[in-house]
Amino acid sequence: MIKVTHKIMVVGGIPGVGKTSISGHLLRTFNMDIMLSMDYVREFVRGTGMDKEGVLNTSVYDAWQRFGEKTPENILRGYKEQGAILSKGTNAVIERAIKNKESLVFETLYFIPEQLTTLSNDEVISLYIQVSDQEVHKRMLLERDQYTHPGQSGDRLAEHISDYRIMAKDALFACRKAGITVFDNLNYQKTKTEITEFIATRIA
């Protein structure tokens, strides 16, 4: 087991691509201090009154409704409007981890490089996970309750797979622009090994 010295890992990806499983693996393999999901940040923000306009009161796949018709453009507008609020919390968490010299694995759907300014910090290792094959991705969504999300059926999420993949397409473009490494998780064991090796070459 490797002990990571003051490193933060940010793992992005839409639901069902394996980011929770991979994040848990990284936590154990590199003996990290903390693992945090954006889901918890979202719940915290919703309960604090910070979201004065109620932007987070709908699921991300329904966030387009604030902008009119359901179009790819409005799906992304809703996604990024929610992300603008949640990324403030993410940046604050990462800044605290850096300040306190803690090792953190943070996994998030809202992987929006232009909003996550802390990704450029030398203490942060970021990566994005996709599943290029939509049928494989759908199967992973439907099976998620057997692995990382017991009691949370993936049926509802699978119904919105096209919406999520619009978000992923935009994130992939942003990752290429920002030079962030992307992993295509068509084979979990292979991807897990590739990501472990990727991290190992970057830790102190």
C-alpha positions in Angstrom: 0.0 0.0 0.0 1.3 3.5 -1.0 0.8 6.5 1.3 0.0 9.6 -0.7 1.5 12.8 0.7 -0.9 15.7 0.5 -2.5 14.9 -2.8 -6.1 15.5 -3.9 -7.7 13.3 -6.6 -10.7 14.5 -8.4 -12.6 11.9 -10.4 -15.2 13.1 -12.9 -17.9 11.2 -14.8 -21.6 10.9 -15.3 -23.6 8.2 -13.4 -22.9 4.6 -14.2 -19.3 4.9 -15.6 -17.6 3.5 -12.5 -16.3 6.6 -10.8 -17.5 5.5 -7.3 -15.9 2.1 -7.6 -12.7 3.6 -9.0 -12.6 6.3 -6.3 -13.0 3.7 -3.5 -10.2 1.6 -5.1 -7.9 4.7 -5.1 -8.8 5.5 -1.5 -7.7 2.0 -0.4 -4.8 1.6 -2.7 -3.1 4.9 -1.9 -4.2 5.0 1.8 -6.0 8.3 1.4 -7.5 10.2 4.3 -11.0 11.1 2.9 -13.4 10.1 0.1 -16.2 12.5 -0.7 -19.0 12.4 -3.2 -20.5 15.5 -4.8 -23.9 14.0 -3.8 -23.1 15.0 -0.2 -22.0 18.5 -1.2 -25.3 18.9 -3.1 -27.4 17.8 -0.1 -25.4 20.2 2.2 -25.8 23.2 -0.2 -29.6 22.5 -0.6 -30.0 22.6 3.2 -28.1 25.8 3.8 -30.1 28.4 1.9 -27.2 29.1 -0.4 -29.3 28.1 -3.4 -31.7 31.0 -3.2 -33.4 30.4 -6.6 -33.9 26.7 -6.0 -31.7 25.7 -8.9 -30.8 22.4 -7.1 -34.4 21.5 -6.4 -34.6 19.4 -9.5 -32.4 16.5 -10.7 -29.7 17.4 -13.1 -31.5 15.7 -16.0 -34.5 18.0 -15.4 -32.5 21.2 -14.9 -33.2 22.2 -18.5 -36.8 23.1 -17.6 -35.7 26.5 -16.3 -34.7 27.5 -19.9 -37.6 26.4 -22.0 -37.7 23.5 -24.4 -35.7 20.3 -23.9 -32.7 20.7 -26.3 -29.1 19.7 -25.9 -28.2 23.4 -25.4 -30.7 23.7 -22.5 -29.7 20.4 -21.0 -26.1 21.8 -20.8 -27.4 25.2 -19.5 -29.2 23.5 -16.7 -26.2 21.2 -15.9 -23.8 24.1 -15.8 -26.1 26.4 -13.8 -26.3 23.7 -11.1 -22.5 23.2 -11.5 -21.8 26.9 -10.9 -23.3 26.6 -7.5 -21.8 23.2 -6.5 -18.4 24.0 -7.9 -18.0 26.8 -5.3 -18.4 24.1 -2.6 -16.0 21.7 -4.4 -13.4 24.4 -4.7 -13.8 25.3 -1.0 -13.4 21.6 0.0 -10.3 21.2 -2.2 -8.7 24.4 -0.9 -9.3 23.2 2.7 -7.7 19.8 2.0 -4.7 21.6 0.5 -4.5 24.0 3.5 -4.8 21.1 6.0 -2.4 18.9 4.1 -5.0 16.1 3.8 -5.3 13.5 1.1 -8.7 13.5 -0.6 -10.5 11.6 -3.3 -13.5 13.6 -4.6 -15.8 12.1 -7.1 -18.3 14.3 -9.1 -20.8 14.4 -11.9 -20.2 18.2 -12.1 -16.7 17.9 -13.6 -16.6 21.3 -15.3 -13.0 22.5 -15.6 -13.8 26.2 -16.2 -15.7 26.2 -12.9 -13.4 24.0 -10.9 -10.5 26.4 -10.7 -8.7 24.3 -8.1 -8.0 21.6 -10.7 -5.0 23.6 -11.8 -3.4 23.4 -8.4 -0.2 21.3 -8.3 -1.7 19.3 -5.3 -4.6 18.1 -7.5 -4.6 15.1 -9.8 -7.7 15.1 -12.0 -9.1 12.5 -14.4 -12.4 11.8 -16.2 -14.1 8.5 -16.8 -16.3 7.8 -19.7 -18.0 4.7 -21.2 -18.0 5.2 -25.0 -20.4 2.4 -25.7 -23.9 3.4 -24.8 -25.2 -0.1 -24.3 -22.4 -1.0 -22.0 -23.0 2.2 -20.1 -26.8 1.4 -19.8 -26.0 -2.1 -18.4 -23.6 -0.6 -15.9 -26.3 1.8 -14.7 -28.8 -1.0 -14.3 -26.3 -3.0 -12.3 -25.1 -0.2 -10.0 -27.3 -1.2 -7.1 -25.4 -4.6 -7.0 -22.1 -2.9 -6.3 -21.7 0.7 -5.1 -25.2 1.9 -4.7 -27.3 -0.7 -2.8 -30.9 0.2 -2.6 -30.6 2.7 -5.4 -32.0 1.2 -8.6 -30.4 2.5 -11.8 -33.6 2.2 -13.8 -34.5 5.9 -13.3 -31.1 7.0 -14.3 -31.0 4.7 -17.3 -34.2 6.4 -18.6 -32.1 9.6 -18.9 -28.9 8.1 -20.3 -29.1 10.3 -23.4 -29.3 13.4 -21.3 -26.3 12.3 -19.2 -24.3 11.5 -22.4 -24.9 15.1 -23.6 -23.2 16.3 -20.4 -20.4 13.8 -20.9 -19.8 14.9 -24.5 -19.3 18.5 -23.3 -17.1 17.3 -20.4 -14.9 15.3 -22.8 -14.4 18.4 -25.0 -13.5 20.5 -21.9 -11.1 17.8 -20.8 -9.3 17.8 -24.1 -9.1 21.6 -24.0 -7.7 21.5 -20.5 -5.3 18.6 -21.0 -7.1 16.3 -18.5 -6.7 12.6 -19.0 -9.8 10.6 -19.9 -10.2 6.9 -19.3 -12.8 4.8 -21.3 -14.2 2.2 -18.9 -15.2 -0.6 -21.2 -13.4 -3.1 -19.0 -13.4 -2.3 -15.3 -10.3 -4.4 -14.3 -8.3 -2.9 -17.2 -9.4 0.6 -16.4 -8.7 0.2 -12.7 -5.1 -0.9 -13.5 -4.6 2.0 -16.0 -5.8 4.6 -13.5 -3.8 3.1 -10.6 -0.7 3.3 -12.8 -1.6 6.9 -13.9 -1.9 8.0 -10.3 1.2 6.2 -9.2 3.4 8.1 -11.6 2.1 11.4 -10.3 2.2 11.1 -6.5 5.0 12.3 -4.3 
